[in-house]
Amino acid sequence: MHGLTRVRGFTQDDAHIYCRPDQLKAEFLKVVDLVNFVYGKLGFSEFVTQISLRDPANKEKYLGDDYHWELAERAIVEATRERGMNTVTKEGEAAFYGPKLDFMVRDAIGRKWQIGTIQVDYMMPENFNLTYMGSDNEKHRPVMIHRALFGSMERFIALLIESTGGNFPVWLAPEPVVILPISDRFTEYARTVLHQLLDLDIMARLDDRDEKVGRKIREAELMKIPFMLVVGEHETQTGMVAVRRHGGAELGPIPLTDFVQLLTDEMRLDLSAIHG
């Protein structure tokens, strides 16, 4: 996947959050929680969190004064400590306008890549003369948080494919469900199952090729399709589906409605998991 990590042009998910100085820590923590939540859902459990500070021996390379740099750096350090995060600190890795919290992931051969980043920026609101009206009816300068969960989308996709080996979570899999009739006699029922799933906006595919079901299962396993629904005589007569998970786990014949519930429970993103 190295070609996707070194592209000539890349797409970045970039957001800018403007807040009052007294809101900085709380807003920064919300972004940290969002990053941890998203990475957890995508299966990134092994990543390094790096606090990137300015080089104290070369302050002329950076915009702004010591006071605002110290405020920004302290906000990042306190936020990571409050969440109990294991971090490493690197001097000289900050952006020219402010310190940042970088999320580093290793690829299949151990190389370290930065993906997400959260940056605290007092300088750009100053340069662009940005103000907000405070409760005292006076103008004040906001603080800006730069937020990129994925960084380069191309690089992130490459690292995601490598880290999962193509075995994506069910909600991300290109083909979450494939229906496998045992023989041509059960294709009509398999097609009924297919349409019922599609009507529920569940992406599914019918493999009605004239092949033995064992071969179809092996090919679905190689394609790392999360769920295989095998249908034969028993399933056709009872209105059920025999559920097989990627990896060989057999769930046995169950009503289609039970399978739909199982699938949607797995696909549902539990947003209540985000702190705050």
JODAKA-V255392 format. One record per helix or strand. SS is the DSSP state (@ for helix, = for strand). FROM is the first residue (numbers start at 1). TO is the last residue. If there is no record, write none. Layout:
ss:SS from:FROM to:TO
ss:SS from:FROM to:TO
//
This chain:
ss:@ from:2 to:5
ss:= from:12 to:12
ss:= from:15 to:19
ss:@ from:21 to:42
ss:= from:47 to:53
ss:@ from:59 to:61
ss:@ from:66 to:82
ss:= from:87 to:91
ss:= from:95 to:95
ss:= from:98 to:98
ss:= from:100 to:106
ss:= from:112 to:121
ss:@ from:123 to:127
ss:= from:132 to:133
ss:= from:139 to:140
ss:= from:143 to:148
ss:= from:152 to:152
ss:@ from:153 to:164
ss:= from:177 to:181
ss:@ from:184 to:199
ss:= from:204 to:206
ss:@ from:213 to:222
ss:= from:227 to:231
ss:@ from:233 to:238
ss:= from:240 to:245
ss:= from:250 to:255
ss:@ from:256 to:267
ss:@ from:271 to:273
//
